[in-house]
Amino acid sequence: MDGGLWVSPHGRVYAVEDGHLDFILDHFDLFGFSDEDEEIFLTLEPYMQEDFMIQHALRKGWARIRFCASDIFISAVRSPRVDRLLSKVAEAILECGYPLTSIAKVQLLEDAGDYLSVPHSYYSASEETLQSLIAASYTPLYSGQSCAIFSMAGGFANADLIMNLKRNVLEFLQKSRHVSASWTFNESVSNEQTTHGWLLNWDSTLTISNKPHKVVFVQNGDLGDLTVLVGTSRLTISRFGRFNSKFVTNFLKALENDK
């Protein structure tokens, strides 16, 4: 699928067939552009016009979605309400026929006043499943907050909360330790029956500075306990345990020991 979408700050969805810039030019009032904006646009060189209009739309709270073959690209400006906007974006993408497990490359841009700081690298975008975006439940764990693992006893560890853990770890590594990092998860959960009951396994790979670390989330389907395997380290949390700053600290130590 090719083409794309614009999603307004209020969650209204508009299909784009002839390019995001052309859609803006055909619906100038919809985006709230002023006559002054139009005058500035007309004075710019052609190669600068698209960046000017797209960035203006993003700064006004819109989200831009591009479909390129099987890839999904989302651009938006970071704000206190961006999680809610991304949730609406993910719902719109589902309506286009993509499954919940689809991975989108999300670029959250910083508003620097007169311009947006735009990641130039294709790989600078974070990868998120549509399911995790719909959850809109990001909680900064290393600030001392915590979030419960299970929404109900006996269910598999809440995927949305694991995605929340992912975002915390990646943000910490990238902003505090200034290293490149990415974390990819298998699209499906495997299961096996043991003498201790059913085990549900969700495999993932956390890559830090080009070094891959295998991370597996294992839940006992009967008891609900969760074990996180990081290399040879085992981090165990009870059914009613929590991901919190202490868990993140132990998780990072386990990564350091995974040589």
Backbone torsions as a table, in degrees:
resi	resn	phi	psi	omega
1	MET	NA	136.8	174.3
2	ASP	-121.9	173.0	-177.9
3	GLY	108.6	-148.3	-179.8
4	GLY	174.5	-167.4	-178.0
5	LEU	-142.9	155.2	160.1
6	TRP	-113.7	135.8	174.9
7	VAL	-120.1	124.4	-175.8
8	SER	-73.5	165.7	177.9
9	PRO	-58.2	-21.5	-179.7
10	HIS	-97.6	5.2	175.4
11	GLY	91.4	7.1	178.1
12	ARG	-78.6	139.5	-170.9
13	VAL	-108.6	135.9	178.3
14	TYR	-129.5	125.1	178.8
15	ALA	-75.5	141.5	179.6
16	VAL	-116.7	123.2	-179.2
17	GLU	-113.1	-33.8	-173.6
18	ASP	-110.6	19.5	179.4
19	GLY	109.0	143.6	-176.9
20	HIS	-65.4	-37.1	178.3
21	LEU	-66.9	-44.3	179.3
22	ASP	-60.3	-37.7	178.9
23	PHE	-63.6	-41.4	177.9
24	ILE	-61.7	-45.2	-176.7
25	LEU	-65.3	-29.7	178.7
26	ASP	-82.7	-14.3	-177.0
27	HIS	-135.5	52.1	-173.6
28	PHE	-55.8	-45.9	-177.0
29	ASP	-66.5	-31.7	-178.4
30	LEU	-58.9	-35.3	-177.1
31	PHE	-89.7	-1.1	176.7
32	GLY	73.5	26.6	178.6
33	PHE	-76.9	144.4	-179.3
34	SER	-93.5	169.8	175.1
35	ASP	-61.5	-34.4	178.7
36	GLU	-64.6	-40.1	176.9
37	ASP	-59.9	-42.2	-179.3
38	GLU	-65.7	-38.8	178.7
39	GLU	-64.7	-41.6	177.4
40	ILE	-62.6	-43.9	-179.7
41	PHE	-56.2	-43.5	-176.3
42	LEU	-70.2	-20.8	179.7
43	THR	-86.8	-10.7	-176.0
44	LEU	-82.3	153.9	172.0
45	GLU	-65.5	148.8	-177.0
46	PRO	-51.9	-38.7	-176.6
47	TYR	-70.8	-16.4	180.0
48	MET	-96.6	-15.9	-173.3
49	GLN	-64.9	-42.2	-177.4
50	GLU	-65.1	-46.5	179.1
51	ASP	-58.4	-41.4	-178.0
52	PHE	-61.1	-49.3	-175.9
53	MET	-72.5	-41.7	179.8
54	ILE	-62.9	-45.6	-179.0
55	GLN	-65.6	-37.3	177.2
56	HIS	-61.4	-42.6	179.6
57	ALA	-64.1	-43.6	179.7
58	LEU	-63.3	-40.0	-179.3
59	ARG	-67.9	-23.8	176.9
60	LYS	-83.2	3.8	173.8
61	GLY	101.0	7.5	178.5
62	TRP	-83.3	158.3	173.1
63	ALA	-116.8	137.6	-179.8
64	ARG	-107.7	129.1	179.5
65	ILE	-121.0	129.0	177.4
66	ARG	-120.9	133.2	174.1
67	PHE	-105.9	119.5	178.4
68	CYS	-126.1	101.0	-173.5
69	ALA	56.7	-119.0	-178.6
70	SER	-94.7	0.2	-177.4
71	ASP	-90.5	147.5	177.8
72	ILE	-122.6	127.0	178.9
73	PHE	-120.7	130.8	179.6
74	ILE	-123.5	131.2	176.1
75	SER	-124.6	135.2	177.2
76	ALA	-157.5	165.4	178.0
77	VAL	-94.6	135.1	178.9
78	ARG	-63.9	131.7	-179.7
79	SER	-159.8	167.9	178.4
80	PRO	-60.8	-20.8	-176.5
81	ARG	-105.9	8.5	-172.4
82	VAL	-67.1	-31.6	179.1
83	ASP	-62.2	-40.5	178.5
84	ARG	-65.1	-39.4	178.1
85	LEU	-64.3	-44.4	-179.8
86	LEU	-64.2	-32.0	175.6
87	SER	-62.6	-43.9	177.0
88	LYS	-64.4	-39.0	178.4
89	VAL	-61.0	-46.8	-179.2
90	ALA	-62.0	-40.2	177.6
91	GLU	-62.5	-38.5	178.4
92	ALA	-65.6	-38.1	179.5
93	ILE	-67.8	-37.7	176.0
94	LEU	-59.3	-39.0	179.8
95	GLU	-64.0	-21.1	178.1
96	CYS	-83.3	-0.4	175.1
97	GLY	104.6	4.0	178.9
98	TYR	-82.8	145.9	178.3
99	PRO	-79.0	164.5	-179.9
100	LEU	-59.0	-29.7	-176.8
101	THR	-82.1	-1.0	179.0
102	SER	-60.2	142.7	-179.7
103	ILE	-104.1	129.0	177.6
104	ALA	-110.6	142.9	175.0
105	LYS	-92.3	113.9	-171.1
106	VAL	-108.0	122.4	174.1
107	GLN	-107.5	113.3	174.4
108	LEU	-99.6	113.6	-173.8
109	LEU	-91.6	152.6	179.3
110	GLU	-99.9	130.3	177.5
111	ASP	-84.1	109.4	-177.3
112	ALA	-97.8	20.0	178.6
113	GLY	98.8	-83.4	-179.3
114	ASP	-88.0	-9.1	-177.7
115	TYR	-156.2	167.9	174.0
116	LEU	-102.3	135.8	173.0
117	SER	-81.5	114.8	-172.3
118	VAL	-108.4	124.0	174.2
119	PRO	-60.6	127.1	-176.2
120	HIS	-85.8	-22.6	-176.0
121	SER	-89.3	139.3	174.9
122	TYR	-55.9	-34.6	-174.1
123	TYR	-84.4	-2.8	-179.2
124	SER	-77.1	-14.6	179.5
125	ALA	-75.9	139.1	175.9
126	SER	-80.8	149.5	-180.0
127	GLU	-101.8	125.7	-178.3
128	GLU	-132.9	141.5	172.5
129	THR	-76.3	154.5	177.2
130	LEU	-60.8	-34.2	179.7
131	GLN	-61.8	-43.1	-178.7
132	SER	-69.6	-32.3	178.2
133	LEU	-69.7	-38.8	179.5
134	ILE	-63.3	-33.0	-178.8
135	ALA	-61.2	-36.0	-179.0
136	ALA	47.8	47.9	-171.4
137	SER	-124.6	33.9	-177.6
138	TYR	-67.9	124.8	177.5
139	THR	-127.6	123.4	-179.8
140	PRO	-71.2	102.2	-173.1
141	LEU	-71.3	-37.1	-174.3
142	TYR	-74.2	-1.0	174.6
143	SER	-84.4	-1.2	179.4
144	GLY	108.1	-6.7	178.1
145	GLN	-82.7	173.1	179.8
146	SER	-150.0	162.2	176.2
147	CYS	-140.6	141.1	-176.1
148	ALA	-66.7	148.3	-179.9
149	ILE	-75.9	-43.3	-172.4
150	PHE	-113.5	136.8	174.0
151	SER	-84.5	-19.2	176.3
152	MET	-155.6	144.1	-177.7
153	ALA	-61.4	136.5	175.7
154	GLY	89.8	-13.9	178.6
155	GLY	-84.0	158.0	179.6
156	PHE	-63.7	148.3	-179.9
157	ALA	-45.3	127.6	-174.2
158	ASN	-54.3	117.8	-176.4
159	ALA	-61.4	-35.3	-179.5
160	ASP	-64.9	-36.9	-179.9
161	LEU	-74.5	-30.3	173.6
162	ILE	-67.7	-37.8	175.2
163	MET	-64.6	-32.3	176.0
164	ASN	-65.2	-42.5	175.3
165	LEU	-60.1	-42.7	179.2
166	LYS	-56.8	-47.8	-177.2
167	ARG	-64.7	-37.6	177.3
168	ASN	-62.9	-47.9	-177.1
169	VAL	-64.3	-45.1	-179.4
170	LEU	-64.2	-41.9	179.8
171	GLU	-63.6	-40.8	179.3
172	PHE	-63.5	-46.3	-177.7
173	LEU	-64.4	-42.0	-175.1
174	GLN	-76.5	-38.9	-174.5
175	LYS	-92.8	-34.2	-176.5
176	SER	-95.3	-36.1	-179.8
177	ARG	-104.7	-6.3	174.1
178	HIS	54.5	47.3	176.5
179	VAL	-121.4	154.1	175.5
180	SER	-78.3	139.4	-177.6
181	ALA	-153.4	145.2	173.8
182	SER	-144.8	154.0	-176.2
183	TRP	-140.3	113.6	-178.7
184	THR	-113.6	142.5	-178.3
185	PHE	-116.5	147.3	172.2
186	ASN	-61.0	149.7	-177.6
187	GLU	-74.0	-18.0	-177.4
188	SER	-132.8	160.8	178.4
189	VAL	-102.3	130.7	177.6
190	SER	-95.4	161.8	179.4
191	ASN	-141.6	153.7	178.0
192	GLU	-148.2	146.5	179.1
193	GLN	-97.2	130.0	178.9
194	THR	-125.1	178.6	178.4
195	THR	-67.3	-16.8	-179.7
196	HIS	-101.3	11.3	178.4
197	GLY	110.5	-173.9	-179.3
198	TRP	-77.0	135.1	174.3
199	LEU	-112.2	132.2	176.7
200	LEU	-107.4	128.0	-174.3
201	ASN	-119.7	131.6	174.8
202	TRP	-124.1	107.1	-177.2
203	ASP	-84.1	147.6	176.5
204	SER	-152.6	165.1	177.2
205	THR	-130.2	119.9	176.4
206	LEU	-102.7	115.9	-177.4
207	THR	-105.9	121.9	-179.3
208	ILE	-122.0	119.4	-179.0
209	SER	49.9	47.2	176.5
210	ASN	71.6	3.9	176.0
211	LYS	-101.6	119.2	-179.8
212	PRO	-81.1	140.1	174.3
213	HIS	-124.4	126.1	177.9
214	LYS	-81.0	126.7	179.1
215	VAL	-126.0	124.0	-177.7
216	VAL	-123.1	129.3	175.0
217	PHE	-98.0	119.3	-176.5
218	VAL	-120.5	122.3	176.5
219	GLN	-115.3	135.9	171.0
220	ASN	-77.2	112.2	-174.3
221	GLY	-63.2	-22.1	-179.9
222	ASP	-89.6	-44.8	-175.2
223	LEU	-90.3	-28.2	179.8
224	GLY	89.4	-6.3	178.3
225	ASP	-63.5	145.6	-179.3
226	LEU	-116.5	131.0	174.0
227	THR	-116.6	131.1	177.2
228	VAL	-108.9	116.8	-178.9
229	LEU	-96.1	122.1	177.9
230	VAL	-125.6	100.8	-172.7
231	GLY	61.5	-122.3	178.5
232	THR	-95.8	0.1	-179.1
233	SER	-87.8	147.6	178.1
234	ARG	-125.5	122.0	176.2
235	LEU	-112.3	119.7	-174.3
236	THR	-113.3	137.8	178.1
237	ILE	-131.1	136.6	-179.9
238	SER	-71.9	170.6	-176.8
239	ARG	-52.5	-39.4	-176.8
240	PHE	-105.1	21.6	178.1
241	GLY	-74.9	-175.4	-176.1
242	ARG	-140.4	150.6	164.0
243	PHE	-83.4	121.2	179.6
244	ASN	-143.1	-173.7	-176.4
245	SER	-62.1	-35.4	178.4
246	LYS	-64.6	-42.1	178.6
247	PHE	-63.1	-43.1	-180.0
248	VAL	-60.3	-41.0	178.7
249	THR	-61.1	-46.7	179.0
250	ASN	-65.7	-35.6	178.7
251	PHE	-64.4	-43.7	179.2
252	LEU	-66.2	-37.0	176.3
253	LYS	-63.9	-39.1	178.4
254	ALA	-63.1	-38.2	177.4
255	LEU	-63.8	-41.3	179.4
256	GLU	-63.7	-31.9	-179.5
257	ASN	-83.3	-10.3	179.7
258	ASP	-85.9	84.2	-174.0
259	LYS	-79.9	NA	NA
